[in-house]
Structure formats: C-alpha cells, structure tokens
Amino acid sequence: MKRKYLNTLSKLTIVAVVISITSCKEKNGLAPEYMPDMYRSPSIETYVDYGELRGKQGDEQLKNKMTARQPVEGTIPRGYIPYGYENTAEGYILAGENLKNPIPYTEEIGKKGKELYGMFCVHCHGKTGQGDGILVEREKFPPLPVKFKEGLDISEGKMFHTITYGKGLMGSHSSQLNQNERWELVHYIRTDFMKENPNKIVEEVTQEAESIQ
C-alpha cells in the first residue's frame, strides 16, 4: 500500500512539473517575464510623473501636474550657491580683486583643508606645495610654475577661482569639491605653505563683515 501511494505521488509530481513547464511558455516559446520593468528599465525623462502618465500621455491635465512641470527659469537646487565669475581672464582678475574667504579660520578648518589637499592636490603640488608631486616626478606633467611659499603674490580669490574652473593643465575641481571645501583648501594652503597668520585672516574677515553691515 505504501509503495502504491509513493508511485502515485511520484506520477502526480512529474505531471505537475511537466504542466508547469509547458503551460508558462508564450507563443514564441519563451517563458513570461516577471516584473519586466526591472529586467528592461524604461527610459525616464526628468520631471515626468510616469506613475500618472503611463498610458495616458495625451492627457494635458496630467502633464501639467507639479512633478511634470519644468522649473522656473533661473531656479537653482536647494543648498547650491551660484558662482558669479565667468571662466575667463577677466573673471579670474575680478575674483582676485573681490573674493574673500567667507569661512573664519579654525584649527578644525585647517585639518579639513589638509585632508582635502592630500586627496586632491598632493599628487601634483607635492607634500610641501612646491610643485614636486609624484605625477611631476614621473614626468606625467611638466614642473608646476606655482610654488606655494611665503610671500607668494596670489590672492585667495584667484586661488578659489582656479580650483573652481582649473587653469593651464590643472582641471576644474568644482564637481569634486563644494564651495566650502574649496575655501577650506585655500585656508590650508595659505596658512601652512604661504605662512599667513591665521589670526590675521580671522581679523580681516571680521572687519570685512562689519564694514558690510
């Protein structure tokens, strides 16, 4: 009796497997896809509410929903600060004349600037800022004309502008460093390599703020 029961169960299992394999095929012989949107991701356009418009693209009322509207001209992302100087020789000069570091210097800011220098600058400018980084040593780049040393005649505005847009063989770092990070980097270079007095920097920033008020 037990053997008969097992034989019957085995036959039923085989029949179930065969039915499941053959019944799930489509007309072309392929098995149906489960969640095809995950297997073949649809092309997504910015500001289009696909949850509402899927299959209803002709509905003007749905197209005018908030998520489908174009932003107002001049709109900027939350937290983004526009940089008002163009990537030109004139913009470089104006930045040098007008831009001042808005971040007061602290030891913590200096440490952050040092970390950023080690990640983004040391391979070209070197550990001491003398333009003798490993890429220069290996002749991947020619010797750098700018050496960060005491008495170097370059304003912080010009430094910020150069980090933002790049200059000569140096590329732009605006996609890698936000504006605060760029200013932190400027602080580190000027205090550590150019030997500027951090207290003097703080006093100048404070005086500038008071004069604006």
C-alpha positions in Angstrom: 0.0 0.0 0.0 2.8 2.3 0.9 4.7 1.6 -2.3 1.5 2.2 -4.3 1.0 5.5 -2.6 4.6 6.6 -3.4 4.2 5.6 -7.0 1.0 7.6 -7.3 2.7 10.6 -5.6 5.7 10.4 -7.9 3.5 10.3 -11.0 1.5 13.3 -9.8 4.7 15.3 -9.2 6.0 14.5 -12.7 2.7 15.6 -14.2 2.7 18.8 -12.2 6.3 19.7 -13.3 5.5 19.0 -17.0 2.4 21.1 -16.8 4.2 24.0 -15.1 7.0 23.9 -17.7 4.8 23.8 -20.8 1.9 26.0 -19.6 4.1 29.0 -18.8 5.5 29.4 -22.3 4.4 32.2 -24.5 3.5 31.8 -28.2 7.2 32.2 -29.2 8.3 29.5 -26.8 9.8 31.8 -24.2 8.8 31.9 -20.6 6.9 35.1 -19.5 9.0 37.8 -17.6 8.3 38.6 -14.0 8.4 42.4 -13.5 9.7 43.2 -16.9 10.3 46.9 -15.9 13.1 45.7 -13.7 14.6 43.5 -16.4 14.4 46.2 -19.1 14.4 49.6 -17.4 12.3 52.1 -19.3 13.8 55.4 -20.3 12.9 58.0 -17.8 12.7 61.7 -18.6 13.2 64.4 -15.9 10.1 65.9 -14.3 7.7 63.4 -15.9 5.3 61.7 -13.5 5.4 58.2 -15.0 3.1 56.9 -12.2 0.4 59.1 -13.6 1.3 59.4 -17.3 1.9 55.7 -18.1 -0.5 55.0 -21.0 -2.1 58.5 -20.6 0.5 60.6 -22.4 -2.2 62.6 -24.2 -3.9 63.8 -21.0 -2.9 67.5 -20.8 -4.3 67.8 -17.2 -1.9 65.1 -16.0 1.0 66.6 -17.9 0.5 69.9 -16.0 0.9 68.2 -12.6 3.6 69.7 -10.3 6.0 66.7 -10.8 5.9 67.1 -14.6 6.5 70.9 -14.9 9.7 72.5 -15.9 11.3 74.6 -13.2 11.1 78.4 -13.4 14.0 79.9 -15.4 16.9 80.7 -13.0 15.9 78.1 -10.5 18.8 76.6 -8.6 19.0 73.4 -6.5 18.5 73.7 -2.7 21.8 74.3 -1.0 23.6 75.3 -4.2 25.4 78.7 -4.2 25.9 80.2 -7.7 29.4 81.4 -8.6 29.2 84.8 -10.2 32.5 84.9 -12.0 33.0 83.6 -15.5 35.7 81.2 -16.6 37.7 84.0 -18.4 40.8 86.0 -17.8 38.6 88.9 -16.8 36.7 86.7 -14.3 40.0 85.5 -12.8 41.1 89.1 -12.2 37.7 90.1 -10.8 37.6 87.1 -8.5 41.1 88.0 -7.2 40.0 91.6 -6.5 36.6 90.9 -4.9 36.5 87.5 -3.4 37.4 87.0 0.3 37.3 83.7 2.2 33.9 83.8 3.9 34.8 80.9 6.4 36.6 82.0 9.6 39.8 80.1 10.1 39.9 77.5 12.9 42.1 74.6 13.7 39.3 72.2 12.6 39.0 74.1 9.2 42.8 73.7 8.8 42.6 70.0 9.4 39.8 69.6 6.9 41.8 71.6 4.4 44.8 69.3 5.0 42.7 66.2 4.3 41.4 67.7 1.1 44.9 68.7 0.0 46.0 65.1 0.5 43.1 63.8 -1.6 43.1 66.2 -4.5 46.3 68.2 -4.7 49.3 66.4 -3.3 49.9 64.2 -6.4 50.8 67.3 -8.4 51.6 70.1 -6.0 53.6 67.8 -3.6 53.6 67.4 0.2 55.1 70.8 0.8 53.3 72.6 -2.1 56.4 73.1 -4.2 55.0 71.5 -7.3 57.0 68.3 -7.0 54.2 65.7 -6.6 54.5 62.2 -7.8 52.9 62.9 -11.2 55.5 65.6 -11.8 58.4 63.3 -10.6 57.2 60.7 -13.1 57.1 63.4 -15.8 53.3 62.9 -16.4 53.1 66.7 -16.0 55.8 69.4 -16.5 57.2 71.2 -13.4 54.4 73.4 -11.9 55.1 77.1 -12.3 53.3 78.0 -9.0 55.1 77.1 -5.7 53.1 77.7 -2.5 55.7 79.6 -0.4 55.8 82.6 1.9 55.4 85.9 0.1 53.7 84.3 -2.9 51.7 87.1 -4.6 48.4 85.4 -5.3 45.1 86.4 -3.7 42.7 83.9 -2.1 40.0 84.9 -4.7 42.3 83.8 -7.6 43.1 80.6 -5.8 39.4 79.8 -5.4 38.7 80.7 -9.0 41.5 78.4 -10.2 40.2 75.5 -8.1 36.7 76.1 -9.4 37.5 76.3 -13.1 41.0 75.0 -13.4 43.9 76.8 -15.0 46.5 75.7 -17.5 47.0 72.0 -17.2 45.0 71.9 -13.9 41.4 70.8 -14.4 38.3 72.0 -12.7 37.6 70.6 -9.2 34.1 72.1 -8.8 32.5 68.7 -9.3 34.7 67.2 -6.6 34.7 69.9 -4.0 31.8 72.1 -2.9 32.4 75.8 -2.3 33.0 75.4 1.5 35.6 72.7 0.8 37.3 74.9 -1.8 37.6 77.7 0.8 38.9 75.2 3.4 41.5 74.1 1.0 42.5 77.8 0.4 42.8 78.3 4.1 45.2 75.3 4.5 47.4 76.3 1.6 47.8 79.9 2.8 48.4 79.1 6.4 50.6 76.0 6.1 52.6 76.8 2.9 52.4 80.5 2.5 52.8 81.1 6.3 50.0 83.5 6.6 48.9 84.3 10.2 45.5 82.6 10.8 44.6 85.3 13.4 45.2 87.9 10.8 42.9 86.1 8.4 40.1 86.0 11.0 40.6 89.7 11.8 40.3 90.6 8.1 37.2 88.5 7.6 35.6 90.1 10.7 36.5 93.6 9.6 35.0 92.9 6.1 31.8 91.6 7.6 31.5 94.7 9.9 32.1 97.0 7.0 29.3 95.4 5.0 26.8 95.8 7.9 
